[in-house]
Amino acid sequence: MHIRAAQAILALAVLAPVLWPLAALGQSWSARAFDNGAWFEAAVTSAENIVTLHCGNRSPTGQPLPRTDAPVLTQAYEIAVEIRHPTLPERQGARGDLVLIAGAKGYRLPAAMFDLIHGRGWVQPLGLADPLIRDLLSAQRVALQVGSGLVAELSPDGLAAGLLQTLRFCDARLAALGFRAPPDVAAILAGPAPTPGPAPTPGIPADLLAAVDAQIQRGCSGPGDRRAGWLAAGDLDRDGVLDPVLDWAAIRCLAPPARPFCGASHCSVDLFLSRSVRAGRAPETILALGVDLVPAPGGADLMAGVGIGQCQSARLGPDCRMRWRWNGFEMAPQR
């Protein structure tokens, strides 16, 4: 079957009037995947189930497909765009007025059909290398139009990571079936190149910087974007060597989860003390709401932000920052 491409158009919703009540959604996208031995599928879905991007095929395990529970399959290296909305009731025939906005561009789905069997709403299959899919992987704005009327603004949070996870899951299963991704699809599956971030402090030894790079690669299961404040350095263990301090709050992994070492407020901070790392030990880790290094006798101390509860129990100052200092064996909080 020929897979039609989404047609790039001007993002009309920037200027178009709203014809229906607008759903402004702040929740993130969610991804799911499974392989039950007969077939596999993966999908990423927006909040309130308005847009789903789905792929699936026969399982490499080779069990027979069921006769009663008909699976939803797509062609190799195809993804189905599924749209559900109260303003889009069931009707016969194709419709060409559905527009997904990805960033500054709008893409018209050329021939969406209503799925009467599986209840997936309006469905448009696209190739994985379609420009709409590429733009969704980096879009800071996602919205749904019907004709020139804006129907829903969808939060982009979680879309890029979930979509890439979905595509890679299906690619791995297809590879097990003997398929090989075309070059344009393989480029998308590789994901975006990580941004290098601000340069680290001059004077950090190369072996300690290599340990930091390895920690990011290991923690992210791949590369990660390095944002302002990702790395600081000071002589924490008083041996005359600059020790790198990695703040995971400033790292965003390209593979999900994006922030594996952050909770609701605190993030892990890894201390690459030269005395420890060069002896083969792992970096020390603390939890903090941001960190700074300050001059101290013989080297530097670490100032770590803490939550209000810990701040009150430790009777810290109004800035709620705890000082950590080398005690001859490890970094320890100063109370």
Contacts in CASP RR format, 6 or more apart in sequence:
PFRMAT RR
TARGET T0000
AUTHOR 0000-0000-0000
METHOD contacts of the structure
MODEL  1
MHIRAAQAILALAVLAPVLWPLAALGQSWSARAFDNGAWFEAAVTSAENI
VTLHCGNRSPTGQPLPRTDAPVLTQAYEIAVEIRHPTLPERQGARGDLVL
IAGAKGYRLPAAMFDLIHGRGWVQPLGLADPLIRDLLSAQRVALQVGSGL
VAELSPDGLAAGLLQTLRFCDARLAALGFRAPPDVAAILAGPAPTPGPAP
TPGIPADLLAAVDAQIQRGCSGPGDRRAGWLAAGDLDRDGVLDPVLDWAA
IRCLAPPARPFCGASHCSVDLFLSRSVRAGRAPETILALGVDLVPAPGGA
DLMAGVGIGQCQSARLGPDCRMRWRWNGFEMAPQR
1 75 0 8 1.000
1 125 0 8 1.000
3 75 0 8 1.000
3 78 0 8 1.000
3 125 0 8 1.000
3 126 0 8 1.000
3 127 0 8 1.000
4 110 0 8 1.000
4 111 0 8 1.000
4 124 0 8 1.000
4 125 0 8 1.000
4 126 0 8 1.000
5 110 0 8 1.000
5 126 0 8 1.000
5 127 0 8 1.000
5 130 0 8 1.000
5 131 0 8 1.000
6 81 0 8 1.000
6 100 0 8 1.000
6 107 0 8 1.000
6 108 0 8 1.000
6 109 0 8 1.000
6 110 0 8 1.000
6 124 0 8 1.000
6 126 0 8 1.000
6 130 0 8 1.000
6 131 0 8 1.000
6 132 0 8 1.000
7 107 0 8 1.000
7 108 0 8 1.000
7 110 0 8 1.000
8 105 0 8 1.000
8 106 0 8 1.000
8 107 0 8 1.000
8 131 0 8 1.000
8 132 0 8 1.000
9 99 0 8 1.000
9 105 0 8 1.000
9 106 0 8 1.000
9 107 0 8 1.000
9 108 0 8 1.000
10 105 0 8 1.000
10 106 0 8 1.000
11 101 0 8 1.000
11 103 0 8 1.000
11 104 0 8 1.000
11 105 0 8 1.000
11 106 0 8 1.000
12 99 0 8 1.000
12 106 0 8 1.000
12 145 0 8 1.000
12 147 0 8 1.000
12 148 0 8 1.000
12 149 0 8 1.000
13 99 0 8 1.000
13 101 0 8 1.000
13 106 0 8 1.000
13 143 0 8 1.000
13 145 0 8 1.000
13 149 0 8 1.000
13 150 0 8 1.000
16 145 0 8 1.000
16 148 0 8 1.000
16 149 0 8 1.000
16 150 0 8 1.000
17 148 0 8 1.000
17 149 0 8 1.000
17 150 0 8 1.000
18 149 0 8 1.000
18 150 0 8 1.000
19 146 0 8 1.000
19 148 0 8 1.000
19 149 0 8 1.000
19 150 0 8 1.000
19 151 0 8 1.000
20 87 0 8 1.000
20 146 0 8 1.000
20 149 0 8 1.000
20 151 0 8 1.000
22 150 0 8 1.000
22 151 0 8 1.000
22 152 0 8 1.000
22 153 0 8 1.000
23 48 0 8 1.000
23 50 0 8 1.000
23 151 0 8 1.000
23 152 0 8 1.000
23 153 0 8 1.000
24 152 0 8 1.000
24 153 0 8 1.000
25 46 0 8 1.000
25 47 0 8 1.000
25 48 0 8 1.000
25 50 0 8 1.000
25 152 0 8 1.000
25 153 0 8 1.000
25 154 0 8 1.000
25 155 0 8 1.000
26 47 0 8 1.000
26 155 0 8 1.000
26 157 0 8 1.000
27 47 0 8 1.000
27 48 0 8 1.000
27 155 0 8 1.000
27 157 0 8 1.000
28 47 0 8 1.000
28 155 0 8 1.000
28 157 0 8 1.000
28 158 0 8 1.000
28 159 0 8 1.000
29 44 0 8 1.000
29 45 0 8 1.000
29 46 0 8 1.000
29 47 0 8 1.000
29 155 0 8 1.000
29 156 0 8 1.000
29 157 0 8 1.000
29 158 0 8 1.000
29 159 0 8 1.000
29 162 0 8 1.000
29 163 0 8 1.000
30 44 0 8 1.000
30 45 0 8 1.000
30 162 0 8 1.000
31 42 0 8 1.000
31 43 0 8 1.000
31 44 0 8 1.000
31 45 0 8 1.000
31 161 0 8 1.000
31 162 0 8 1.000
31 163 0 8 1.000
31 165 0 8 1.000
31 166 0 8 1.000
31 256 0 8 1.000
32 42 0 8 1.000
32 43 0 8 1.000
32 44 0 8 1.000
32 45 0 8 1.000
33 40 0 8 1.000
33 41 0 8 1.000
33 42 0 8 1.000
33 43 0 8 1.000
33 165 0 8 1.000
33 166 0 8 1.000
33 169 0 8 1.000
34 40 0 8 1.000
34 41 0 8 1.000
34 42 0 8 1.000
35 59 0 8 1.000
35 60 0 8 1.000
35 61 0 8 1.000
35 173 0 8 1.000
36 59 0 8 1.000
36 63 0 8 1.000
37 59 0 8 1.000
37 61 0 8 1.000
37 62 0 8 1.000
37 63 0 8 1.000
38 58 0 8 1.000
38 59 0 8 1.000
38 61 0 8 1.000
38 62 0 8 1.000
38 63 0 8 1.000
38 64 0 8 1.000
38 65 0 8 1.000
38 66 0 8 1.000
38 71 0 8 1.000
39 56 0 8 1.000
39 57 0 8 1.000
39 58 0 8 1.000
39 59 0 8 1.000
39 65 0 8 1.000
39 71 0 8 1.000
39 73 0 8 1.000
40 56 0 8 1.000
40 57 0 8 1.000
40 58 0 8 1.000
40 59 0 8 1.000
40 169 0 8 1.000
40 170 0 8 1.000
40 173 0 8 1.000
41 54 0 8 1.000
41 55 0 8 1.000
41 56 0 8 1.000
41 71 0 8 1.000
41 72 0 8 1.000
41 73 0 8 1.000
41 170 0 8 1.000
42 54 0 8 1.000
42 55 0 8 1.000
42 56 0 8 1.000
42 165 0 8 1.000
42 166 0 8 1.000
42 167 0 8 1.000
42 169 0 8 1.000
42 170 0 8 1.000
43 52 0 8 1.000
43 53 0 8 1.000
43 54 0 8 1.000
43 55 0 8 1.000
43 166 0 8 1.000
44 52 0 8 1.000
44 53 0 8 1.000
44 159 0 8 1.000
44 162 0 8 1.000
44 163 0 8 1.000
44 165 0 8 1.000
44 166 0 8 1.000
45 51 0 8 1.000
45 52 0 8 1.000
45 53 0 8 1.000
46 52 0 8 1.000
46 142 0 8 1.000
46 154 0 8 1.000
46 155 0 8 1.000
46 159 0 8 1.000
47 154 0 8 1.000
47 155 0 8 1.000
49 84 0 8 1.000
50 83 0 8 1.000
50 84 0 8 1.000
50 85 0 8 1.000
50 144 0 8 1.000
50 152 0 8 1.000
50 154 0 8 1.000
51 81 0 8 1.000
51 82 0 8 1.000
51 83 0 8 1.000
51 100 0 8 1.000
51 142 0 8 1.000
51 144 0 8 1.000
51 154 0 8 1.000
52 80 0 8 1.000
52 81 0 8 1.000
52 82 0 8 1.000
52 84 0 8 1.000
52 120 0 8 1.000
53 79 0 8 1.000
53 80 0 8 1.000
53 81 0 8 1.000
53 82 0 8 1.000
53 133 0 8 1.000
53 136 0 8 1.000
53 163 0 8 1.000
53 166 0 8 1.000
54 72 0 8 1.000
54 74 0 8 1.000
54 79 0 8 1.000
54 80 0 8 1.000
54 82 0 8 1.000
54 120 0 8 1.000
54 166 0 8 1.000
55 74 0 8 1.000
55 78 0 8 1.000
55 79 0 8 1.000
55 80 0 8 1.000
55 128 0 8 1.000
55 166 0 8 1.000
55 167 0 8 1.000
55 170 0 8 1.000
56 71 0 8 1.000
56 72 0 8 1.000
56 73 0 8 1.000
56 74 0 8 1.000
56 170 0 8 1.000
56 173 0 8 1.000
57 73 0 8 1.000
57 74 0 8 1.000
57 75 0 8 1.000
57 76 0 8 1.000
57 170 0 8 1.000
57 173 0 8 1.000
57 174 0 8 1.000
57 177 0 8 1.000
58 65 0 8 1.000
58 73 0 8 1.000
58 177 0 8 1.000
59 173 0 8 1.000
60 173 0 8 1.000
60 176 0 8 1.000
60 177 0 8 1.000
65 71 0 8 1.000
70 117 0 8 1.000
70 118 0 8 1.000
72 80 0 8 1.000
72 118 0 8 1.000
72 120 0 8 1.000
74 80 0 8 1.000
74 125 0 8 1.000
75 125 0 8 1.000
76 174 0 8 1.000
76 177 0 8 1.000
76 179 0 8 1.000
77 127 0 8 1.000
77 128 0 8 1.000
77 129 0 8 1.000
77 171 0 8 1.000
77 174 0 8 1.000
77 179 0 8 1.000
77 181 0 8 1.000
77 182 0 8 1.000
77 185 0 8 1.000
78 125 0 8 1.000
78 126 0 8 1.000
78 127 0 8 1.000
78 128 0 8 1.000
79 125 0 8 1.000
79 126 0 8 1.000
79 127 0 8 1.000
79 128 0 8 1.000
79 130 0 8 1.000
79 133 0 8 1.000
79 166 0 8 1.000
79 167 0 8 1.000
79 170 0 8 1.000
80 120 0 8 1.000
80 123 0 8 1.000
80 124 0 8 1.000
80 125 0 8 1.000
80 126 0 8 1.000
81 100 0 8 1.000
81 109 0 8 1.000
81 112 0 8 1.000
81 123 0 8 1.000
81 124 0 8 1.000
81 125 0 8 1.000
81 126 0 8 1.000
81 132 0 8 1.000
82 115 0 8 1.000
82 120 0 8 1.000
82 121 0 8 1.000
82 122 0 8 1.000
82 123 0 8 1.000
83 98 0 8 1.000
83 100 0 8 1.000
83 109 0 8 1.000
83 112 0 8 1.000
83 121 0 8 1.000
83 122 0 8 1.000
83 123 0 8 1.000
83 124 0 8 1.000
83 144 0 8 1.000
84 120 0 8 1.000
84 121 0 8 1.000
84 122 0 8 1.000
85 144 0 8 1.000
85 146 0 8 1.000
85 151 0 8 1.000
85 152 0 8 1.000
87 146 0 8 1.000
87 151 0 8 1.000
88 98 0 8 1.000
88 121 0 8 1.000
88 122 0 8 1.000
88 146 0 8 1.000
90 114 0 8 1.000
90 116 0 8 1.000
90 121 0 8 1.000
91 114 0 8 1.000
92 114 0 8 1.000
93 113 0 8 1.000
93 114 0 8 1.000
94 111 0 8 1.000
94 112 0 8 1.000
94 113 0 8 1.000
95 111 0 8 1.000
95 112 0 8 1.000
95 122 0 8 1.000
96 108 0 8 1.000
96 109 0 8 1.000
96 110 0 8 1.000
96 111 0 8 1.000
96 112 0 8 1.000
97 108 0 8 1.000
97 146 0 8 1.000
97 147 0 8 1.000
98 108 0 8 1.000
98 109 0 8 1.000
98 112 0 8 1.000
98 122 0 8 1.000
98 124 0 8 1.000
98 144 0 8 1.000
98 145 0 8 1.000
98 146 0 8 1.000
98 147 0 8 1.000
99 106 0 8 1.000
99 107 0 8 1.000
99 108 0 8 1.000
99 109 0 8 1.000
99 144 0 8 1.000
99 145 0 8 1.000
99 146 0 8 1.000
99 147 0 8 1.000
100 106 0 8 1.000
100 107 0 8 1.000
100 109 0 8 1.000
100 132 0 8 1.000
100 136 0 8 1.000
100 142 0 8 1.000
100 143 0 8 1.000
100 144 0 8 1.000
100 145 0 8 1.000
101 107 0 8 1.000
101 141 0 8 1.000
101 142 0 8 1.000
101 143 0 8 1.000
101 144 0 8 1.000
101 145 0 8 1.000
102 132 0 8 1.000
102 135 0 8 1.000
102 136 0 8 1.000
102 139 0 8 1.000
102 141 0 8 1.000
102 142 0 8 1.000
103 135 0 8 1.000
103 139 0 8 1.000
103 140 0 8 1.000
103 141 0 8 1.000
103 142 0 8 1.000
104 141 0 8 1.000
105 131 0 8 1.000
105 135 0 8 1.000
106 145 0 8 1.000
107 131 0 8 1.000
107 132 0 8 1.000
107 135 0 8 1.000
109 122 0 8 1.000
109 124 0 8 1.000
110 124 0 8 1.000
111 124 0 8 1.000
112 122 0 8 1.000
112 123 0 8 1.000
112 124 0 8 1.000
113 122 0 8 1.000
113 123 0 8 1.000
113 124 0 8 1.000
114 121 0 8 1.000
114 122 0 8 1.000
114 123 0 8 1.000
115 121 0 8 1.000
115 122 0 8 1.000
115 123 0 8 1.000
126 132 0 8 1.000
126 133 0 8 1.000
127 133 0 8 1.000
128 167 0 8 1.000
128 181 0 8 1.000
128 185 0 8 1.000
128 188 0 8 1.000
128 189 0 8 1.000
129 182 0 8 1.000
129 184 0 8 1.000
129 185 0 8 1.000
129 187 0 8 1.000
129 188 0 8 1.000
133 163 0 8 1.000
133 167 0 8 1.000
133 188 0 8 1.000
134 188 0 8 1.000
136 142 0 8 1.000
136 159 0 8 1.000
136 160 0 8 1.000
136 163 0 8 1.000
137 160 0 8 1.000
137 163 0 8 1.000
137 164 0 8 1.000
137 188 0 8 1.000
137 191 0 8 1.000
137 192 0 8 1.000
138 160 0 8 1.000
138 192 0 8 1.000
139 156 0 8 1.000
139 159 0 8 1.000
139 160 0 8 1.000
140 156 0 8 1.000
141 153 0 8 1.000
141 156 0 8 1.000
142 153 0 8 1.000
142 154 0 8 1.000
142 155 0 8 1.000
142 156 0 8 1.000
142 159 0 8 1.000
143 150 0 8 1.000
143 151 0 8 1.000
143 152 0 8 1.000
143 153 0 8 1.000
143 154 0 8 1.000
144 150 0 8 1.000
144 151 0 8 1.000
144 152 0 8 1.000
144 154 0 8 1.000
145 151 0 8 1.000
158 256 0 8 1.000
158 258 0 8 1.000
161 254 0 8 1.000
161 255 0 8 1.000
161 256 0 8 1.000
161 257 0 8 1.000
161 258 0 8 1.000
162 256 0 8 1.000
164 189 0 8 1.000
164 191 0 8 1.000
164 254 0 8 1.000
164 255 0 8 1.000
164 256 0 8 1.000
165 255 0 8 1.000
165 256 0 8 1.000
167 188 0 8 1.000
167 189 0 8 1.000
168 189 0 8 1.000
171 181 0 8 1.000
171 185 0 8 1.000
171 189 0 8 1.000
174 181 0 8 1.000
175 181 0 8 1.000
181 189 0 8 1.000
191 254 0 8 1.000
192 254 0 8 1.000
193 223 0 8 1.000
194 223 0 8 1.000
194 224 0 8 1.000
194 225 0 8 1.000
194 226 0 8 1.000
194 254 0 8 1.000
195 225 0 8 1.000
195 226 0 8 1.000
195 227 0 8 1.000
196 226 0 8 1.000
197 225 0 8 1.000
197 226 0 8 1.000
197 227 0 8 1.000
197 228 0 8 1.000
197 230 0 8 1.000
198 226 0 8 1.000
198 228 0 8 1.000
198 229 0 8 1.000
198 230 0 8 1.000
198 231 0 8 1.000
200 209 0 8 1.000
200 212 0 8 1.000
200 231 0 8 1.000
200 233 0 8 1.000
200 244 0 8 1.000
201 231 0 8 1.000
201 232 0 8 1.000
201 233 0 8 1.000
201 234 0 8 1.000
201 242 0 8 1.000
203 233 0 8 1.000
203 242 0 8 1.000
204 233 0 8 1.000
204 242 0 8 1.000
204 244 0 8 1.000
205 241 0 8 1.000
205 242 0 8 1.000
205 274 0 8 1.000
207 277 0 8 1.000
207 278 0 8 1.000
208 241 0 8 1.000
208 242 0 8 1.000
208 243 0 8 1.000
208 244 0 8 1.000
208 272 0 8 1.000
208 274 0 8 1.000
208 277 0 8 1.000
209 244 0 8 1.000
211 244 0 8 1.000
211 272 0 8 1.000
211 277 0 8 1.000
211 283 0 8 1.000
212 231 0 8 1.000
212 244 0 8 1.000
212 246 0 8 1.000
212 270 0 8 1.000
212 272 0 8 1.000
215 246 0 8 1.000
215 270 0 8 1.000
215 272 0 8 1.000
215 283 0 8 1.000
216 222 0 8 1.000
216 223 0 8 1.000
216 224 0 8 1.000
216 226 0 8 1.000
216 246 0 8 1.000
216 251 0 8 1.000
217 223 0 8 1.000
219 253 0 8 1.000
219 260 0 8 1.000
219 261 0 8 1.000
220 251 0 8 1.000
220 253 0 8 1.000
220 254 0 8 1.000
220 255 0 8 1.000
220 260 0 8 1.000
221 253 0 8 1.000
221 255 0 8 1.000
222 253 0 8 1.000
222 254 0 8 1.000
222 255 0 8 1.000
223 253 0 8 1.000
223 254 0 8 1.000
224 251 0 8 1.000
224 252 0 8 1.000
224 253 0 8 1.000
224 254 0 8 1.000
225 251 0 8 1.000
225 252 0 8 1.000
225 253 0 8 1.000
225 254 0 8 1.000
226 250 0 8 1.000
226 251 0 8 1.000
227 250 0 8 1.000
227 251 0 8 1.000
227 252 0 8 1.000
228 250 0 8 1.000
229 247 0 8 1.000
229 250 0 8 1.000
230 246 0 8 1.000
230 247 0 8 1.000
230 250 0 8 1.000
230 251 0 8 1.000
231 244 0 8 1.000
231 245 0 8 1.000
231 246 0 8 1.000
231 247 0 8 1.000
232 244 0 8 1.000
232 245 0 8 1.000
232 247 0 8 1.000
232 291 0 8 1.000
232 292 0 8 1.000
232 293 0 8 1.000
233 242 0 8 1.000
233 243 0 8 1.000
233 244 0 8 1.000
233 245 0 8 1.000
233 293 0 8 1.000
234 242 0 8 1.000
234 243 0 8 1.000
234 245 0 8 1.000
234 293 0 8 1.000
234 299 0 8 1.000
234 300 0 8 1.000
235 241 0 8 1.000
235 242 0 8 1.000
235 243 0 8 1.000
235 298 0 8 1.000
235 299 0 8 1.000
235 300 0 8 1.000
236 243 0 8 1.000
236 245 0 8 1.000
236 271 0 8 1.000
236 273 0 8 1.000
236 293 0 8 1.000
236 299 0 8 1.000
236 300 0 8 1.000
236 301 0 8 1.000
236 302 0 8 1.000
236 326 0 8 1.000
236 331 0 8 1.000
237 243 0 8 1.000
237 273 0 8 1.000
237 274 0 8 1.000
237 275 0 8 1.000
237 276 0 8 1.000
237 326 0 8 1.000
237 328 0 8 1.000
237 331 0 8 1.000
238 298 0 8 1.000
238 299 0 8 1.000
238 326 0 8 1.000
238 328 0 8 1.000
239 274 0 8 1.000
239 275 0 8 1.000
240 299 0 8 1.000
241 274 0 8 1.000
243 271 0 8 1.000
243 272 0 8 1.000
243 273 0 8 1.000
243 274 0 8 1.000
244 272 0 8 1.000
245 269 0 8 1.000
245 270 0 8 1.000
245 271 0 8 1.000
245 272 0 8 1.000
245 291 0 8 1.000
245 293 0 8 1.000
245 302 0 8 1.000
246 269 0 8 1.000
246 270 0 8 1.000
246 272 0 8 1.000
246 283 0 8 1.000
247 267 0 8 1.000
247 269 0 8 1.000
247 288 0 8 1.000
247 290 0 8 1.000
247 291 0 8 1.000
248 259 0 8 1.000
248 260 0 8 1.000
248 261 0 8 1.000
248 262 0 8 1.000
248 267 0 8 1.000
248 268 0 8 1.000
248 269 0 8 1.000
248 270 0 8 1.000
249 259 0 8 1.000
249 262 0 8 1.000
249 267 0 8 1.000
249 290 0 8 1.000
251 259 0 8 1.000
251 261 0 8 1.000
252 258 0 8 1.000
252 259 0 8 1.000
253 259 0 8 1.000
253 260 0 8 1.000
259 267 0 8 1.000
261 267 0 8 1.000
261 268 0 8 1.000
262 268 0 8 1.000
265 289 0 8 1.000
265 307 0 8 1.000
266 287 0 8 1.000
266 288 0 8 1.000
266 289 0 8 1.000
266 307 0 8 1.000
267 287 0 8 1.000
267 288 0 8 1.000
267 289 0 8 1.000
267 290 0 8 1.000
268 285 0 8 1.000
268 286 0 8 1.000
268 287 0 8 1.000
269 285 0 8 1.000
269 286 0 8 1.000
269 287 0 8 1.000
269 288 0 8 1.000
269 290 0 8 1.000
269 291 0 8 1.000
269 304 0 8 1.000
270 283 0 8 1.000
270 284 0 8 1.000
270 285 0 8 1.000
271 283 0 8 1.000
271 284 0 8 1.000
271 285 0 8 1.000
271 286 0 8 1.000
271 302 0 8 1.000
271 331 0 8 1.000
272 283 0 8 1.000
273 283 0 8 1.000
273 284 0 8 1.000
273 326 0 8 1.000
273 330 0 8 1.000
273 331 0 8 1.000
276 282 0 8 1.000
276 283 0 8 1.000
276 284 0 8 1.000
276 330 0 8 1.000
277 283 0 8 1.000
284 330 0 8 1.000
284 331 0 8 1.000
286 302 0 8 1.000
286 304 0 8 1.000
286 324 0 8 1.000
286 331 0 8 1.000
288 304 0 8 1.000
288 305 0 8 1.000
288 306 0 8 1.000
289 304 0 8 1.000
289 305 0 8 1.000
289 306 0 8 1.000
289 307 0 8 1.000
289 320 0 8 1.000
290 304 0 8 1.000
290 305 0 8 1.000
291 302 0 8 1.000
291 303 0 8 1.000
291 304 0 8 1.000
291 305 0 8 1.000
292 302 0 8 1.000
292 303 0 8 1.000
292 321 0 8 1.000
293 300 0 8 1.000
293 301 0 8 1.000
293 302 0 8 1.000
293 303 0 8 1.000
294 300 0 8 1.000
294 301 0 8 1.000
294 302 0 8 1.000
294 303 0 8 1.000
294 323 0 8 1.000
295 301 0 8 1.000
296 325 0 8 1.000
301 323 0 8 1.000
301 324 0 8 1.000
301 325 0 8 1.000
301 334 0 8 1.000
302 323 0 8 1.000
302 324 0 8 1.000
302 325 0 8 1.000
302 331 0 8 1.000
303 321 0 8 1.000
303 322 0 8 1.000
303 323 0 8 1.000
303 324 0 8 1.000
304 321 0 8 1.000
304 322 0 8 1.000
304 324 0 8 1.000
305 319 0 8 1.000
305 320 0 8 1.000
305 321 0 8 1.000
305 322 0 8 1.000
306 314 0 8 1.000
306 316 0 8 1.000
306 320 0 8 1.000
306 321 0 8 1.000
306 322 0 8 1.000
307 320 0 8 1.000
308 320 0 8 1.000
310 316 0 8 1.000
310 320 0 8 1.000
310 322 0 8 1.000
311 317 0 8 1.000
311 320 0 8 1.000
314 322 0 8 1.000
314 333 0 8 1.000
314 335 0 8 1.000
316 322 0 8 1.000
322 333 0 8 1.000
322 334 0 8 1.000
323 333 0 8 1.000
323 334 0 8 1.000
324 331 0 8 1.000
324 332 0 8 1.000
324 333 0 8 1.000
324 334 0 8 1.000
325 331 0 8 1.000
325 332 0 8 1.000
325 334 0 8 1.000
326 332 0 8 1.000
END
